[in-house]
Amino acid sequence: MTISWKGVFPAVTTQVAADRSIDLAATQRTVDNLVRDGIDGVIALGTVGENNSLEFDEKLSVLKAIVEVVAGRIPVLTGVSEYDTRRAARYAQAAERTGADGLMLLPPMVYVPKAHELTAHFLGVAESTSLPIMLYNNPPAYRTSIGNDVLTALAEIANIVALKESAPDTRRFTDLRNSFGDRYTLFAGLDDVALEGMYLGAAGWVSGLTNAFPAESVELIAAFRRGDHETALTIYRWFMPLLHLDAEHDLVQSIKLAEQVMGRGSERVLPPRMPLIGERRAEVIAMVEKAAATRPTLPRHAS
């Protein structure tokens, strides 16, 4: 599939059974529902998909199940989040064989590379596969920043095509466009700066809270793209308390709990994560219930 690098690409959850096994059927149901709600692409096995809590074979089982249920309706990307380049290249090759349409490639986990090491990591994975690649920049989470020096060094690599920008400083979008023009397609990667990212040149949004409120997420970006800024701002301001959850340390548990409250999935997670408890759990439930009770009226085509 040729990927149209625009629109809403939720980082989907990996559903977990009561015995902590991977629930592939439930994962397929959540993804199928999102596709029916109008999303433009799927990110399997991102942070929200608990990539680093899964064994290699489990990752491929989840990816295969998602590719199967999507059935070519929209592109399926998979997160590539590994400790080293060899593991990342191995997974990228396996993902290509499994039917993924593209990769979302992270810096190495744990080790913080220097610029030339980070460039070599990305290059090593890109050379191992023919799939198009979205790089993922999230300095607060991974302590590594994909700087202009790295992007300049990779500019001639044809299958590195996009950048998910999750630095909280939205000035990055303008700086990237000024430095590279349209060489890299930009995606907003933090939920609570998504609309700012769109105004500053992002073509799409890799989202977490879309898992709980897909119709509103799709309409937010659609309204922006058709120039209906009043509708976009109305949805964004309503959504913002929940969107802040995406920038918190417990984002996976919060997003899965939001899914559960909205009847779209389960809050069960894989260790070392555990479901939210106490005041935090009550706080997130109250936020989701308030959002559900006050959700804005969408245009008929969107709802």
VEXGUTI-169766 format. One record per residue (C-alpha): z, y, x. Coordinates in steps of 0.2 Angstrom, whole numbers, padded with zeros to 4 digits, always signed. Layout:
N
(pt (Z Y X))
...
//
This chain:
303
(pt (+0000 +0000 +0000))
(pt (-0004 +0018 +0006))
(pt (+0012 +0028 +0004))
(pt (+0012 +0044 -0005))
(pt (+0025 +0053 +0005))
(pt (+0033 +0063 -0010))
(pt (+0045 +0062 -0024))
(pt (+0061 +0053 -0027))
(pt (+0065 +0038 -0016))
(pt (+0082 +0032 -0020))
(pt (+0092 +0022 -0007))
(pt (+0096 +0008 -0018))
(pt (+0111 -0003 -0018))
(pt (+0113 -0021 -0014))
(pt (+0123 -0029 -0028))
(pt (+0137 -0040 -0023))
(pt (+0144 -0055 -0034))
(pt (+0162 -0058 -0037))
(pt (+0163 -0071 -0023))
(pt (+0156 -0057 -0011))
(pt (+0139 -0066 -0010))
(pt (+0123 -0056 -0012))
(pt (+0118 -0055 -0030))
(pt (+0099 -0055 -0028))
(pt (+0096 -0056 -0047))
(pt (+0107 -0041 -0050))
(pt (+0099 -0031 -0036))
(pt (+0082 -0034 -0044))
(pt (+0088 -0028 -0061))
(pt (+0095 -0012 -0054))
(pt (+0079 -0009 -0044))
(pt (+0068 -0013 -0059))
(pt (+0077 -0001 -0070))
(pt (+0075 +0013 -0057))
(pt (+0056 +0009 -0056))
(pt (+0055 +0010 -0075))
(pt (+0064 +0026 -0075))
(pt (+0050 +0034 -0064))
(pt (+0056 +0034 -0046))
(pt (+0042 +0037 -0033))
(pt (+0048 +0024 -0020))
(pt (+0062 +0013 -0015))
(pt (+0073 +0013 +0001))
(pt (+0080 -0005 +0003))
(pt (+0094 -0008 +0014))
(pt (+0099 +0010 +0019))
(pt (+0117 +0016 +0021))
(pt (+0119 +0014 +0002))
(pt (+0112 -0004 +0003))
(pt (+0125 -0008 +0016))
(pt (+0113 -0013 +0029))
(pt (+0126 -0015 +0043))
(pt (+0137 -0027 +0033))
(pt (+0123 -0039 +0031))
(pt (+0117 -0053 +0042))
(pt (+0099 -0054 +0048))
(pt (+0094 -0067 +0035))
(pt (+0103 -0058 +0021))
(pt (+0093 -0042 +0024))
(pt (+0077 -0052 +0023))
(pt (+0083 -0060 +0007))
(pt (+0087 -0043 -0001))
(pt (+0071 -0036 +0005))
(pt (+0060 -0050 -0001))
(pt (+0069 -0049 -0018))
(pt (+0066 -0031 -0020))
(pt (+0047 -0032 -0014))
(pt (+0045 -0046 -0027))
(pt (+0053 -0036 -0042))
(pt (+0044 -0020 -0038))
(pt (+0027 -0030 -0037))
(pt (+0017 -0016 -0030))
(pt (+0021 -0003 -0043))
(pt (+0028 +0009 -0030))
(pt (+0031 +0008 -0011))
(pt (+0046 -0001 -0004))
(pt (+0053 +0005 +0013))
(pt (+0067 -0003 +0022))
(pt (+0080 +0004 +0033))
(pt (+0080 -0002 +0051))
(pt (+0098 +0000 +0057))
(pt (+0102 -0010 +0072))
(pt (+0112 -0009 +0088))
(pt (+0097 -0010 +0100))
(pt (+0079 -0009 +0101))
(pt (+0076 -0028 +0102))
(pt (+0085 -0031 +0086))
(pt (+0076 -0016 +0078))
(pt (+0059 -0022 +0083))
(pt (+0063 -0040 +0077))
(pt (+0068 -0034 +0060))
(pt (+0053 -0022 +0059))
(pt (+0042 -0036 +0062))
(pt (+0051 -0047 +0049))
(pt (+0050 -0034 +0036))
(pt (+0032 -0032 +0038))
(pt (+0029 -0050 +0036))
(pt (+0041 -0050 +0021))
(pt (+0030 -0036 +0012))
(pt (+0038 -0020 +0016))
(pt (+0026 -0005 +0014))
(pt (+0036 +0006 +0027))
(pt (+0051 +0008 +0037))
(pt (+0066 +0021 +0038))
(pt (+0071 +0020 +0056))
(pt (+0088 +0025 +0062))
(pt (+0094 +0029 +0079))
(pt (+0103 +0014 +0088))
(pt (+0120 +0011 +0080))
(pt (+0136 +0014 +0090))
(pt (+0128 +0019 +0107))
(pt (+0123 +0038 +0107))
(pt (+0107 +0039 +0117))
(pt (+0101 +0053 +0127))
(pt (+0084 +0061 +0122))
(pt (+0073 +0050 +0133))
(pt (+0083 +0034 +0127))
(pt (+0081 +0039 +0109))
(pt (+0062 +0042 +0111))
(pt (+0060 +0025 +0119))
(pt (+0070 +0017 +0105))
(pt (+0058 +0024 +0092))
(pt (+0043 +0021 +0102))
(pt (+0048 +0003 +0105))
(pt (+0050 -0001 +0086))
(pt (+0034 +0009 +0082))
(pt (+0024 -0001 +0094))
(pt (+0030 -0018 +0087))
(pt (+0023 -0015 +0069))
(pt (+0009 -0007 +0060))
(pt (+0020 -0001 +0046))
(pt (+0022 +0018 +0044))
(pt (+0039 +0025 +0049))
(pt (+0051 +0038 +0042))
(pt (+0063 +0043 +0056))
(pt (+0081 +0046 +0049))
(pt (+0091 +0061 +0056))
(pt (+0109 +0061 +0051))
(pt (+0120 +0068 +0066))
(pt (+0136 +0069 +0056))
(pt (+0135 +0050 +0052))
(pt (+0127 +0043 +0068))
(pt (+0132 +0056 +0081))
(pt (+0114 +0057 +0086))
(pt (+0102 +0071 +0083))
(pt (+0083 +0069 +0083))
(pt (+0079 +0085 +0092))
(pt (+0062 +0094 +0095))
(pt (+0061 +0086 +0112))
(pt (+0061 +0069 +0104))
(pt (+0049 +0074 +0090))
(pt (+0037 +0082 +0103))
(pt (+0037 +0066 +0113))
(pt (+0033 +0055 +0098))
(pt (+0020 +0067 +0090))
(pt (+0005 +0056 +0096))
(pt (+0012 +0040 +0089))
(pt (+0001 +0038 +0073))
(pt (+0013 +0027 +0063))
(pt (+0028 +0039 +0064))
(pt (+0024 +0050 +0050))
(pt (+0039 +0056 +0041))
(pt (+0057 +0063 +0044))
(pt (+0072 +0061 +0033))
(pt (+0082 +0076 +0037))
(pt (+0101 +0074 +0033))
(pt (+0108 +0088 +0045))
(pt (+0119 +0099 +0033))
(pt (+0111 +0115 +0041))
(pt (+0096 +0118 +0030))
(pt (+0089 +0130 +0043))
(pt (+0082 +0114 +0051))
(pt (+0068 +0112 +0038))
(pt (+0061 +0129 +0043))
(pt (+0063 +0126 +0061))
(pt (+0054 +0109 +0060))
(pt (+0040 +0117 +0050))
(pt (+0038 +0131 +0062))
(pt (+0038 +0119 +0077))
(pt (+0027 +0105 +0070))
(pt (+0018 +0112 +0055))
(pt (+0014 +0097 +0044))
(pt (+0014 +0084 +0058))
(pt (+0029 +0076 +0050))
(pt (+0032 +0074 +0032))
(pt (+0049 +0080 +0028))
(pt (+0061 +0072 +0016))
(pt (+0078 +0080 +0010))
(pt (+0091 +0067 +0015))
(pt (+0108 +0074 +0009))
(pt (+0109 +0074 -0010))
(pt (+0119 +0091 -0011))
(pt (+0105 +0100 -0001))
(pt (+0090 +0092 -0010))
(pt (+0084 +0107 -0019))
(pt (+0086 +0118 -0004))
(pt (+0076 +0106 +0006))
(pt (+0062 +0106 -0007))
(pt (+0061 +0125 -0007))
(pt (+0060 +0125 +0012))
(pt (+0046 +0112 +0014))
(pt (+0052 +0095 +0010))
(pt (+0040 +0084 +0001))
(pt (+0053 +0072 -0006))
(pt (+0071 +0067 -0008))
(pt (+0079 +0051 -0002))
(pt (+0093 +0051 -0014))
(pt (+0110 +0041 -0017))
(pt (+0115 +0048 -0034))
(pt (+0098 +0044 -0042))
(pt (+0105 +0026 -0043))
(pt (+0117 +0032 -0057))
(pt (+0106 +0046 -0065))
(pt (+0088 +0042 -0061))
(pt (+0080 +0052 -0076))
(pt (+0088 +0068 -0070))
(pt (+0084 +0066 -0052))
(pt (+0066 +0063 -0056))
(pt (+0065 +0078 -0067))
(pt (+0074 +0089 -0054))
(pt (+0060 +0086 -0042))
(pt (+0046 +0086 -0055))
(pt (+0052 +0103 -0062))
(pt (+0052 +0110 -0044))
(pt (+0035 +0104 -0041))
(pt (+0027 +0111 -0057))
(pt (+0036 +0128 -0054))
(pt (+0049 +0126 -0067))
(pt (+0063 +0133 -0057))
(pt (+0074 +0137 -0071))
(pt (+0074 +0118 -0076))
(pt (+0076 +0113 -0058))
(pt (+0091 +0124 -0056))
(pt (+0099 +0119 -0072))
(pt (+0099 +0101 -0067))
(pt (+0104 +0104 -0049))
(pt (+0119 +0115 -0054))
(pt (+0125 +0101 -0067))
(pt (+0122 +0088 -0054))
(pt (+0130 +0096 -0039))
(pt (+0148 +0089 -0041))
(pt (+0142 +0072 -0040))
(pt (+0129 +0076 -0027))
(pt (+0143 +0081 -0015))
(pt (+0149 +0063 -0015))
(pt (+0134 +0058 -0005))
(pt (+0141 +0068 +0010))
(pt (+0158 +0060 +0009))
(pt (+0164 +0045 +0020))
(pt (+0166 +0034 +0005))
(pt (+0148 +0038 -0002))
(pt (+0144 +0019 -0004))
(pt (+0159 +0015 -0015))
(pt (+0157 +0031 -0025))
(pt (+0139 +0028 -0029))
(pt (+0142 +0010 -0033))
(pt (+0156 +0016 -0045))
(pt (+0145 +0029 -0053))
(pt (+0132 +0015 -0056))
(pt (+0145 +0004 -0064))
(pt (+0152 +0018 -0075))
(pt (+0134 +0021 -0081))
(pt (+0131 +0003 -0084))
(pt (+0118 +0001 -0070))
(pt (+0127 -0010 -0057))
(pt (+0143 -0016 -0050))
(pt (+0156 -0006 -0039))
(pt (+0158 -0022 -0028))
(pt (+0155 -0019 -0010))
(pt (+0155 -0029 +0006))
(pt (+0169 -0029 +0019))
(pt (+0175 -0019 +0028))
(pt (+0172 -0007 +0013))
(pt (+0183 -0010 -0002))
(pt (+0181 -0003 -0020))
(pt (+0189 +0014 -0022))
(pt (+0207 +0014 -0028))
(pt (+0220 +0025 -0035))
(pt (+0217 +0044 -0037))
(pt (+0201 +0044 -0028))
(pt (+0194 +0030 -0040))
(pt (+0200 +0040 -0055))
(pt (+0193 +0056 -0048))
(pt (+0175 +0049 -0046))
(pt (+0176 +0040 -0063))
(pt (+0181 +0057 -0071))
(pt (+0167 +0066 -0062))
(pt (+0154 +0053 -0068))
(pt (+0160 +0053 -0086))
(pt (+0160 +0072 -0087))
(pt (+0142 +0072 -0080))
(pt (+0137 +0059 -0093))
(pt (+0144 +0069 -0107))
(pt (+0136 +0086 -0101))
(pt (+0120 +0080 -0095))
(pt (+0106 +0092 -0098))
(pt (+0092 +0090 -0111))
(pt (+0077 +0084 -0102))
(pt (+0059 +0087 -0108))
(pt (+0052 +0073 -0119))
(pt (+0041 +0067 -0105))
(pt (+0055 +0065 -0093))
(pt (+0068 +0057 -0105))
//
